[in-house]
């Protein structure tokens, strides 16, 4: 968990966005559970992949 936090703070947001996109596709998370700071990026990636965003 600490590593994930340090990765997020370190600026590598793309990796975190990819993790959340994967979790949403797998049904383990919803868009509302994504931190607000990256929610727009996650939603854009989902739309680009043709995933319905609710």
The first five atom37 places (N, CA, C, CB, O) and aatype in JSON, in Angstrom:
{
  "aatype": [20, 20, 20, 20, 20, 20, 20, 20, 20, 20, 20, 20, 20, 20, 20, 20, 20, 20, 20, 20, 20, 20, 20, 20, 20, 20, 20, 20, 20, 20, 20, 20, 20, 20, 20, 20, 20, 20, 20, 20, 20, 20, 20, 20, 20, 20, 20, 20, 20, 20, 20, 20, 20, 20],
  "atom_mask": [
    [1, 1, 1, 1, 1],
    [1, 1, 1, 1, 1],
    [1, 1, 1, 1, 1],
    [1, 1, 1, 1, 1],
    [1, 1, 1, 1, 1],
    [1, 1, 1, 1, 1],
    [1, 1, 1, 1, 1],
    [1, 1, 1, 1, 1],
    [1, 1, 1, 1, 1],
    [1, 1, 1, 1, 1],
    [1, 1, 1, 1, 1],
    [1, 1, 1, 1, 1],
    [1, 1, 1, 1, 1],
    [1, 1, 1, 1, 1],
    [1, 1, 1, 1, 1],
    [1, 1, 1, 1, 1],
    [1, 1, 1, 1, 1],
    [1, 1, 1, 1, 1],
    [1, 1, 1, 1, 1],
    [1, 1, 1, 1, 1],
    [1, 1, 1, 1, 1],
    [1, 1, 1, 1, 1],
    [1, 1, 1, 1, 1],
    [1, 1, 1, 1, 1],
    [1, 1, 1, 1, 1],
    [1, 1, 1, 1, 1],
    [1, 1, 1, 1, 1],
    [1, 1, 1, 1, 1],
    [1, 1, 1, 1, 1],
    [1, 1, 1, 1, 1],
    [1, 1, 1, 1, 1],
    [1, 1, 1, 1, 1],
    [1, 1, 1, 1, 1],
    [1, 1, 1, 1, 1],
    [1, 1, 1, 1, 1],
    [1, 1, 1, 1, 1],
    [1, 1, 1, 1, 1],
    [1, 1, 1, 1, 1],
    [1, 1, 1, 1, 1],
    [1, 1, 1, 1, 1],
    [1, 1, 1, 1, 1],
    [1, 1, 1, 1, 1],
    [1, 1, 1, 1, 1],
    [1, 1, 1, 1, 1],
    [1, 1, 1, 1, 1],
    [1, 1, 1, 1, 1],
    [1, 1, 1, 1, 1],
    [1, 1, 1, 1, 1],
    [1, 1, 1, 1, 1],
    [1, 1, 1, 1, 1],
    [1, 1, 1, 1, 1],
    [1, 1, 1, 1, 1],
    [1, 1, 1, 1, 1],
    [1, 1, 1, 1, 1]
  ],
  "atom_positions": [
    [[0.82, -1.19, 0.0], [0.0, 0.0, 0.0], [0.87, 1.26, 0.0], [-0.94, -0.01, 1.21], [0.6, 2.22, -0.72]],
    [[1.92, 1.24, 0.81], [2.82, 2.38, 0.85], [3.48, 2.59, -0.5], [3.89, 2.19, 1.94], [3.64, 3.72, -0.95]],
    [[3.85, 1.51, -1.14], [4.47, 1.61, -2.47], [3.5, 2.25, -3.47], [4.92, 0.22, -2.98], [3.9, 3.1, -4.27]],
    [[2.25, 1.85, -3.41], [1.24, 2.43, -4.29], [1.09, 3.92, -4.01], [-0.11, 1.72, -4.11], [0.99, 4.72, -4.94]],
    [[1.08, 4.29, -2.75], [0.98, 5.7, -2.37], [2.19, 6.48, -2.9], [0.87, 5.85, -0.84], [2.03, 7.56, -3.46]],
    [[3.39, 5.95, -2.72], [4.6, 6.63, -3.19], [4.61, 6.74, -4.7], [5.84, 5.9, -2.7], [5.06, 7.75, -5.25]],
    [[4.13, 5.71, -5.38], [4.05, 5.75, -6.83], [3.1, 6.87, -7.27], [3.57, 4.4, -7.39], [3.4, 7.61, -8.21]],
    [[1.98, 7.0, -6.58], [1.0, 8.02, -6.92], [1.57, 9.42, -6.66], [-0.3, 7.82, -6.11], [1.43, 10.31, -7.5]],
    [[2.2, 9.6, -5.53], [2.78, 10.9, -5.18], [3.95, 11.21, -6.11], [3.25, 10.91, -3.71], [4.21, 12.38, -6.42]],
    [[4.67, 10.19, -6.56], [5.84, 10.37, -7.39], [5.53, 10.88, -8.78], [6.57, 9.1, -7.5], [6.46, 11.25, -9.51]],
    [[4.29, 10.92, -9.18], [3.94, 11.51, -10.45], [3.64, 10.51, -11.55], [5.03, 12.38, -10.89], [3.25, 10.92, -12.65]],
    [[3.79, 9.24, -11.31], [3.5, 8.25, -12.33], [2.01, 7.91, -12.32], [4.35, 6.99, -12.13], [1.61, 6.79, -11.99]],
    [[1.22, 8.89, -12.68], [-0.23, 8.75, -12.6], [-0.77, 7.76, -13.63], [-0.89, 10.09, -12.8], [-1.8, 7.13, -13.4]],
    [[-0.08, 7.63, -14.76], [-0.59, 6.76, -15.81], [-0.72, 5.32, -15.32], [0.34, 6.82, -17.04], [-1.67, 4.63, -15.67]],
    [[0.24, 4.87, -14.51], [0.19, 3.52, -13.96], [-1.03, 3.36, -13.05], [1.48, 3.19, -13.2], [-1.71, 2.34, -13.09]],
    [[-1.3, 4.36, -12.24], [-2.44, 4.3, -11.32], [-3.74, 4.33, -12.13], [-2.4, 5.48, -10.31], [-4.69, 3.62, -11.8]],
    [[-3.8, 5.15, -13.16], [-4.98, 5.2, -14.03], [-5.22, 3.82, -14.63], [-4.8, 6.26, -15.15], [-6.36, 3.34, -14.65]],
    [[-4.18, 3.19, -15.11], [-4.3, 1.85, -15.71], [-4.81, 0.84, -14.69], [-2.95, 1.39, -16.27], [-5.63, -0.02, -15.02]],
    [[-4.34, 0.93, -13.47], [-4.8, 0.01, -12.41], [-6.3, 0.2, -12.18], [-4.02, 0.26, -11.09], [-7.04, -0.78, -12.1]],
    [[-6.74, 1.43, -12.07], [-8.16, 1.68, -11.83], [-9.02, 1.27, -13.02], [-8.39, 3.15, -11.51], [-10.12, 0.74, -12.84]],
    [[-8.55, 1.5, -14.23], [-9.29, 1.07, -15.42], [-9.45, -0.45, -15.39], [-8.56, 1.51, -16.73], [-10.54, -0.96, -15.65]],
    [[-8.39, -1.15, -15.08], [-8.44, -2.61, -15.0], [-9.4, -3.08, -13.92], [-7.04, -3.17, -14.74], [-10.18, -4.01, -14.13]],
    [[-9.36, -2.44, -12.75], [-10.26, -2.81, -11.66], [-11.72, -2.57, -12.02], [-9.91, -2.03, -10.4], [-12.59, -3.37, -11.67]],
    [[-11.99, -1.48, -12.72], [-13.37, -1.19, -13.13], [-13.85, -2.22, -14.15], [-13.47, 0.24, -13.73], [-14.97, -2.72, -14.04]],
    [[-13.02, -2.54, -15.12], [-13.4, -3.53, -16.13], [-13.64, -4.89, -15.48], [-12.3, -3.65, -17.22], [-14.54, -5.63, -15.89]],
    [[-12.86, -5.22, -14.47], [-13.01, -6.5, -13.76], [-14.2, -6.5, -12.8], [-11.74, -6.82, -13.0], [-14.56, -7.54, -12.25]],
    [[-14.8, -5.32, -12.6], [-15.95, -5.24, -11.7], [-15.58, -5.12, -10.23], [-16.8, -6.44, -11.88], [-16.44, -5.28, -9.37]],
    [[-14.32, -4.84, -9.94], [-13.86, -4.74, -8.56], [-14.0, -3.32, -7.99], [-12.42, -5.18, -8.46], [-13.99, -3.14, -6.77]],
    [[-14.12, -2.33, -8.87], [-14.29, -0.94, -8.46], [-15.3, -0.28, -9.38], [-12.94, -0.17, -8.48], [-15.59, -0.77, -10.46]],
    [[-15.83, 0.86, -8.93], [-16.7, 1.68, -9.76], [-16.01, 3.02, -9.96], [-18.12, 1.86, -9.1], [-15.05, 3.35, -9.26]],
    [[-16.51, 3.78, -10.92], [-15.9, 5.08, -11.2], [-15.99, 6.01, -9.99], [-16.58, 5.73, -12.4], [-15.1, 6.83, -9.78]],
    [[-17.03, 5.88, -9.2], [-17.16, 6.73, -8.01], [-16.12, 6.4, -6.94], [-18.56, 6.6, -7.42], [-15.86, 7.21, -6.06]],
    [[-15.52, 5.22, -7.02], [-14.49, 4.83, -6.05], [-13.09, 5.29, -6.47], [-14.5, 3.33, -5.87], [-12.13, 5.11, -5.72]],
    [[-12.97, 5.87, -7.64], [-11.69, 6.36, -8.13], [-11.42, 7.73, -7.5], [-11.69, 6.46, -9.7], [-12.32, 8.56, -7.42]],
    [[-10.19, 7.98, -7.06], [-9.88, 9.3, -6.51], [-10.21, 10.41, -7.51], [-8.39, 9.38, -6.11], [-9.96, 10.28, -8.71]],
    [[-10.77, 11.48, -7.01], [-11.21, 12.59, -7.87], [-10.08, 13.16, -8.73], [-11.8, 13.69, -7.02], [-10.32, 13.65, -9.83]],
    [[-8.86, 13.09, -8.23], [-7.73, 13.67, -8.95], [-7.41, 12.96, -10.26], [-6.52, 13.67, -8.08], [-6.77, 13.53, -11.14]],
    [[-7.85, 11.7, -10.4], [-7.58, 10.95, -11.64], [-8.84, 10.44, -12.32], [-6.66, 9.78, -11.35], [-8.77, 9.77, -13.36]],
    [[-9.99, 10.75, -11.75], [-11.25, 10.23, -12.26], [-11.49, 10.59, -13.73], [-12.39, 10.75, -11.41], [-11.96, 9.76, -14.5]],
    [[-11.17, 11.82, -14.11], [-11.38, 12.24, -15.5], [-10.53, 11.42, -16.46], [-11.05, 13.74, -15.65], [-10.99, 11.02, -17.53]],
    [[-9.28, 11.16, -16.07], [-8.39, 10.36, -16.92], [-8.9, 8.91, -17.03], [-6.96, 10.37, -16.35], [-8.87, 8.32, -18.11]],
    [[-9.35, 8.36, -15.91], [-9.86, 6.99, -15.92], [-11.1, 6.91, -16.81], [-10.2, 6.53, -14.47], [-11.22, 5.99, -17.62]],
    [[-12.0, 7.86, -16.67], [-13.21, 7.88, -17.49], [-12.87, 8.01, -18.97], [-14.13, 9.03, -17.06], [-13.48, 7.33, -19.8]],
    [[-11.92, 8.85, -19.3], [-11.52, 9.03, -20.71], [-10.95, 7.73, -21.28], [-10.47, 10.16, -20.83], [-11.24, 7.38, -22.43]],
    [[-10.15, 7.03, -20.5], [-9.59, 5.75, -20.97], [-10.69, 4.71, -21.17], [-8.54, 5.22, -19.97], [-10.66, 3.95, -22.14]],
    [[-11.64, 4.67, -20.26], [-12.74, 3.72, -20.38], [-13.56, 4.0, -21.64], [-13.65, 3.77, -19.13], [-13.92, 3.09, -22.38]],
    [[-13.86, 5.26, -21.88], [-14.62, 5.65, -23.07], [-13.84, 5.3, -24.34], [-14.94, 7.17, -23.04], [-14.42, 4.79, -25.3]],
    [[-12.54, 5.55, -24.34], [-11.7, 5.23, -25.49], [-11.68, 3.73, -25.78], [-10.28, 5.73, -25.24], [-11.5, 3.32, -26.92]],
    [[-11.86, 2.93, -24.74], [-11.88, 1.47, -24.9], [-13.26, 0.95, -25.23], [-11.37, 0.81, -23.64], [-13.43, -0.25, -25.47]],
    [[-14.24, 1.83, -25.25], [-15.6, 1.41, -25.57], [-16.36, 0.82, -24.39], [-15.56, 0.42, -26.67], [-17.36, 0.12, -24.57]],
    [[-15.88, 1.09, -23.18], [-16.53, 0.61, -21.96], [-17.58, 1.62, -21.56], [-15.5, 0.37, -20.8], [-17.3, 2.82, -21.48]],
    [[-18.79, 1.14, -21.3], [-19.87, 2.04, -20.89], [-19.59, 2.59, -19.51], [-21.23, 1.31, -20.91], [-19.35, 1.83, -18.56]],
    [[-19.63, 3.9, -19.39], [-19.36, 4.57, -18.1], [-20.7, 5.03, -17.54], [-18.37, 5.79, -18.27], [-21.46, 5.73, -18.21]],
    [[-20.98, 4.62, -16.31], [-22.25, 4.95, -15.68], [-22.07, 6.1, -14.72], [-22.84, 3.75, -14.95], [-23.03, 6.53, -14.08]]
  ]
}
